Amino acid sequence: MSNRTINRTMFTRAAVLVSALTAGAVFATSTGAQAAGVTPGTSATPGTTTVVGDFTADELEQGRILAEGIAELGISESQFADALEISLTRTIDSQGLRDRLAALPASPTAQQTAEAAHPGDADAQAALLPVLANEKVRHATLESLAAESGEKAPVVAFGWWDQTKFVVGCSAAVAGVLISFVPAGSGVRVARAVKLFKSYGAKKTATILWRFMKGKHVGSKEREAVKAFIGISAIQKACT
């Protein structure tokens, strides 16, 4: 056998050995990840919070509950954006609010409730009607408005007060934020959220939140808007 033949044989065997070692390493790595239950884009270091993409598992769960709450409200992305625009640019007319609430019937309609919150503002009333369509949510919203008027429960003067016993959780919290985003005594967290949402605009903010709730990709900078919304105390407590 010539030296050229021997060299060629040795080279072939070495190549086969390298290929086998490489394949074994790849197989071991993939099976090890599967055994550990690691998903692409997910951090699963023992003792740490699981992160999927840019969000923790707790935040994703909060997004799921938030989506259910908005579904209970029955509003679309554009309706959410319209109501958010009002909440970012208008404040509840507190002057005479208590009297307006006291004048409401035992079962106020969505229109009557919107008029009590924003008297004489047709645009604001129209934007809030879809948010107030759910009767239970509407009564929970009235309770929030009562607190904003300075009244504390129970309020005998309000004929609808007994109806506020409904517990509607996340949907009512979302409605409350959209009706009055900046209630009296709001903290720094709400102020930051308002500033951030105004910089994005109501329409884009709604689009970002909708993508998050549907499990679609949200950019790292847009993630700030999501965290700002789900970080609002009322949302955080009710949609968890």
N, C-alpha and C positions, 0 to 999 in steps of 0.2 A: 504494500500500500504506500502511495507517495505521500510526501509531507503535505501537499496541497489538499489531498483527500482527508487526511487526519485532522488538519486544521478546520476544514469545512464541517466535519462531523462533530468536533468539539464545540464549534460555534452554535450549531443547531441545537445540541443538548442544553447549552447554557441559556439559549433563548427560550426553550420550552420550560426550563426550571424557573426563570424569571416570570414568565407568563402565569405559571401555576401559583407562584407565591403571591403575585399581585391579585389574582382572582380570589385567592383565599383570604387576603387582607380585606378586600372589598366586601366579601360575603360576611366575614366576621363583624365588620363595622356595621353593616346594615342589619344583621340579625341582632346585634347587641342593642342597637337603637330601638328595634321593635320590641325586644324583651323588656326594655326600660319604659316602653310606652311613650316615647318621644315623638311628637308630631312636628313636621317641618315648620319652622318659624316659631317653635314653642320652646320655652325654657323650662326644664324640669329638674333643676338642681335640688337635691334633698334639703328640706328646711327653708325653702324660699317660696314666694308666691308664683304660681304658674302664670306665664305671660304668653298670650297668643297674639302674634303680630305686635301691635303697639298697645294692646289692652290686657289688663289682668283678667283672670277668670271671673272675679267678682264683678268687674265692670261690664263684662259681656253678659253676665246674668242680669245685671241691672238694666242693660239695654233690652234684653228679652222682655222683662217685666214692663219696661217703659213702652215697648211696642204694643203689648197687650192693653195697657192703659189708654194709649192713643186710639187703638182699635175700638175700645169700649166707647170712647168719645165719638167715634164715627167720622172723624175729620180727615181730609186729604192733606197731602203735603202743601198744596197751594193755600188751603184754608188755614193750616197751621201758620204758614208764612204771613198771611194777612193779619191774623190775630197777634202774632209776635211783633209785627210792625207797629200795631196800635200800642201794645204794651211797652214798646221801647220809645215811643214818641209822645204818648199821652200819659197823664196821671189821673187817677180817680178824682173826680170833683168832690172833695170832702166837705165843702160848704153845703150844709143842708142834707148830707148823705143820710143821717139818721132819720130825718123826717121823710125822705123819699122811701127808705126801707120800710118805715112804719106804715106808709100809705099803700104798700103792696098787698094784694089779696092773699088768702091762705095758700093758694097754689099759683104763684106767679108764672107767667109764660116767659119764654126766652126773651121776647121783645121787651116785656115789662122790666125784666131784670137788667137787660142791657141799657135801657133808658134810665134806670135808677143809678147805674154806674157812670154812664156818660150822657147826662141830659143835654139835649140840643145838639149832639154830635152824631149825625146820621152815618157818617163813614165808620166811626168806631162801633156803633151799634150793629151795623151790617156785618162787620168783620167778626164780631163776637157771637152772633146768632148761632153759627154751627157749633161753637164750643159749648153753648148753653142748651143745646137741643136735648141732651140727656137729663131727664127730670131729677134723678138722684144727684147727679153732678151739679145741677143748678142749685139745689138746696144746700149742698155743701159749700158752693161758692157764695151763697147768701150769708152763710155763717162767717166766712172770711171777711165779707164786706161789713158785716155787723161789727166785727172786731176792729176793722179799720175806722169805723165811725166812732169808736171809743166806747162802745157798749160791751158789756160782758154777759155771758150766759148765766141764767136764762133770762130772756128778754120778753116779758109778758106783752109789751106793746107791739111786738112783731107777730102778726097772726100766723105766719108761716114757720115760726120757730120750732114747733114740734116735729116738723118734717126734716129738720137737720140731723136727726138721729141716724140717718142712713150712713153706713160706712162704705165708701166707694174707693178708698185707697188712692192708687197711683193716678187714675183718670182725673179724680178731683184735684189732686196736687198739680197736675199739668194745667188743668183749667184755671186753677187759682193763680198760677204764674202768668198765664196768658191774659187773665182779667186784670191783674195788678202786679206787674213784674217788680215794682219797687215800692212795696208797702212801707208804712212808717216803721222806723227802727231797723231797716235793712242793714246787714253787715257789710264788711269789706268784700266778702266773696261775691255777693250779689252785684255790688258796684263794679267789680272787675268783669263779671259776666256781661253786664250791660255794655260796658266799654268795648269788650271783645265782639259781641254780637253786632253792635253798631258799626264796627270797623268792617265786618264781613257783609253786613246787610241782612235783613230778615230772610230774604229769599234764599241766599246762599247758606245761611245758618240752618234753615229748614232742610235743605238738600243734604248737607253734611250729616245732620241728625238722622235723616231717613236712611242714608247709606249705612250708617252705623247700626241702626236697628235691623236692617236687612242683612247684616253680616258682610257687607261689601267693603272694599278697601277704603280706608280713610287716611289721607296723608298725615305725616308726622306733625305738621304745623296745624292742620285742621283738627287734629286730635284735641287741641287746646279748647276748641269750641264745644266738643262733646263732653270733655271733663268738666268744663265750666257749667254746662247745663245739668248734668247728673250730680254735680257737686253742690247745687243749690240745696239748702237744708230741707225744704219741703219735699223736693224730689228724692233726695237721698233717703229720707225717712220712709216715705210712702212707696217708693219704687225699688225696694230692696227685698 
